[in-house]
Amino acid sequence: MKNQKRIVKLGHAFAAAALVVGGSLATGCATTKTSNTARTGSEQLLISAAIDRSISKVHFSDFEGYKVFINETYLDGVDKGYLVGSIRHGILKHGGSIVDSADAADIVLEARSGGIGTDSQESFVGIPAIGIPGLPIEMPEIKFASRNTQMGTAKIGLVCYDAKTGAVMGDGGKATALTHNNDSYYLGIGPFKSGTLLEQREQAIGFNGVGGSMFGGAKTVAHSDMRMVKPSGTSATPDFPFNPEYQIATQPGSSTTR
């Protein structure tokens, strides 16, 4: 009887030990599915920032009081919608109006793209991979420092002409703008981010670091409200500290510059 009790106690002890050991070794895991868009947000930000820069010197105030038709025939490439929307915004912001046909317009604004896209470049300081003669193996490369750079480019041209006569109304012009994003690594540590993309993200709502890097302090960006309709009695055209020479538009049917 005593032996039976001893066996039962030993059985209970072994069961308890098994539970303790099993519990300490058991792990749980969960899998979260994620997906990415066909084009990364970084690529789109690089291109949209390049577009913003390329049209930043356009004197949209020249279109004040005009009915403008935007001819998109010669626009090609990615993010055409953002480019056209930015041009529309500039015209509307400075007192012009957008019409849907050349027949209803005073001015036709013809936009063209000479190149909108991204390029990548990789560089490093170190020892490249070296093959061993006579053997199907090679020594791996050793990187002391490396940098991956993605660049955005936007070349935009603009010209406008009288919708009724087809006569050119100003010199117009073209502008090329560049943006870039750098990811740098030192002895395998990184990325240390720099460039246009970091500037864009630092201005973004919800930014709390450098994004994608384990380095950088926390920071929360506060944005002012986006006012969509101005109170009645106020001007929609902002005041500028300078009066630039008009380069785009002249009054339809007139030889004098506005």
N, C-alpha and C positions, 0 to 999 in steps of 0.2 A: 504493500500500500504506500509505504514511504517512497519506494522507488518510482511508483507511478506518479506521485505528487512532484517528485524531483524532475521527472521527465516532462511533466506538464509545465513546470516553472521554466525549465530550460527551453521548451518550445516557445513559451511566451517571450522569453528574453531574446531568442533568435529572431522572432517575428518583429519585436520592437526594434532590434538592431537593424534588421533589413529595411524597415520603414524609415529609420533615421538616415541610413546610407543612401537609400533610394531617393529620399527627399532632397538630400544634399546634392546628388548627382543629376537629378531631373532638371531640365531646362524647358522653358516655353519659348516659342517663336511665333512671329506673325509676319506676313508678307503684305506690303502695301503696293498696289499697282500704280505706276505713274506713267505719264505719256508726255511727249513733247510735240510742239507744232512743227510742221515741215520746215518753217523758217524760224530760227531762234529769235528771241526778243532782242538779243545783242545786235544781231545783223540788222534788224528793222530800226533799232534806235540809231545805229551808225548812219544808215541811209537817210532817215528822216532828219537827223541833225545836220547832215551835209546839205540836204535840200533847204533847210531853214537858213543856213549860212549863205547858200548860193543866191537866194533871192533877198537877202537882208539889205542890199544896196539899191534895190529898186525903189524909185520915187513914186509909190502908189498914190501920193497926194496929187499927182498930175491928172488922175482920173476923176477928181472931184467934180460932180455935176454931170458927168457923162454916162450914157448908156453903153455898156461894154459887152461885146460878145467874145467869148474865149474860144479860139480855134485850136482844137486838140489834135489836128490831123498829123502833125509832125512830132507828137509826143509818143515815145515808145519806152519800154522797159518796165522795171518793177516800181511799185509804189506811185504809179501815175495818179491814183486817186488822191493821195496825200499832197502831191505837188499841185494839182489843179485846185484842191480845196484851200491850200495855203494862198494861192494867187487870188482866188475868190475872196478870201478873208481880207487880204490886203486892200483890194479894191473897195469892198463894202465898208471896211473900217474907216477909210478916208473919204467917204462921201460919194463914191460912185455907185452905180446900180448894174446888176447883171441881167442880161436878156438872153432868150433862148435861140435867137436867130440873128444872122447878120442884117436881115431886112429891117429889124426893129432897133438896130444899134446905131450909135453915132461913131463908135470906134470898134474895130476888130483887133483883138490882142492875140497875136500868133505866138504860141510857145513851142519850143523844140528842146529835145534832150540830146546831148552829145555823149552821154555816158552816165549811167546810174547803176552802181553795184558795189561789191566788196572784193577785196583781195586779202590774202593771208601770207604771212612771212614768218619763218622760224629761224632763229639763230642761237648759237651757243658757243661758250668758251670751254674747251676741254680737249679730250682725246677722242678722235673718231673711232668707230669700230674697225678693227684690223683683222684681216683674214690670215690664217696660219698656212703657209705654203705646204701643200701635200696632204693637208688634213681638212675634212669637211666641217670645220668649226672655225669660229672667229671670236676674238676677244670683244666683249661688249664695249660700247662707247661709254665714256665717263664725262659727265657734264658738271663743271664747277659752277657755271652760271648759264642760264638760258632765258630766252624771251620769245614769247609767241605774240605776234601783232596781227590784228585784223584792222583793215583800213576801209573806210567808206568814201565813195567818190560821187559827186553830183556835178555835172556840167549842164547848165540851163541857159538857153538863149531866148530872148524876147524881142519882138518888134510889133509895132501897131500901125494901122493905116486907116484912112477914112473909109467908113463902111459904104459910102455912096459913090465915091470917086476912085477908091483903091489907091490913092496917093499916100505915100509913107508920111508919117506925122512926127517922126523923131528918129534919132540915131539908134535907139534901143541898145542892145548889147548882149553880151554873154558873160557868164561868171562860172568859175570852177571852184568848188569847195571840197575840203578833205576833213575827215574825222578819223580817229584811231582809238584802238583799245589795246593796252599792253598787259600781258600777264608775265611777270618775271619770277624766276626761281633761282635760289642760291643754295648750292649743295643739297638740292632736293627739297628745300623748304620754300613754301609759297602756296598760292600765288600772291605776289605783291602787285596790286593793280594800279594803273595810272592811265591817263588819257581822257579823251572826250566822253567815253562811256561812263567812266567814274564820275565825271562832272554832272552828267545827266542823272545818274542814280542818286547822287548826293542831294539833288533837288526834288527827288520823288517822295511822295507821301508814303510813309511806312519804311523809309530807309533807316536801318539800324546798324550799319557797319559798312564794310566795303563790298559785301555781296560776293560770296564764293571764296572768301579768304578767311583763315582763322585768326588773322591779325586785324586790328582796327577797333577803335572804341565805339561804344554805342552812341547813337545820335538820332533824335526824332525830329523830322522836318515838319514844320507847320506852314500851311499854305493859306493865303487869303482867299476869300470867296471869289468865285468867277461871276461877275455881274453880266447878265445877258441883255437886259433892256435898260437903257439910261432913262432917268426921270425926264418927263416932258420939260422943254425949255432949256435943256443943256445940249451942247454941241457934241455930235458923234465923232468929230475930227479932233484929235489931240493937238495941243499946241507944241510946236517944236522950237528949240532954242536957236535955230538957224533957218534961213530961207534959201534952200538949195536952188540952183539954176535948173529950170525944167528941161528935161532931156527926152521926154517921150512924146507928149501930146501937144498938138496945136488945135485951135478951134476949127472944127470942120467948116470948110468953105472960106477960111480966113488964112492969111499968110503971116499973121502975127502970133507970137507965142504968148500963151496965157500967163 
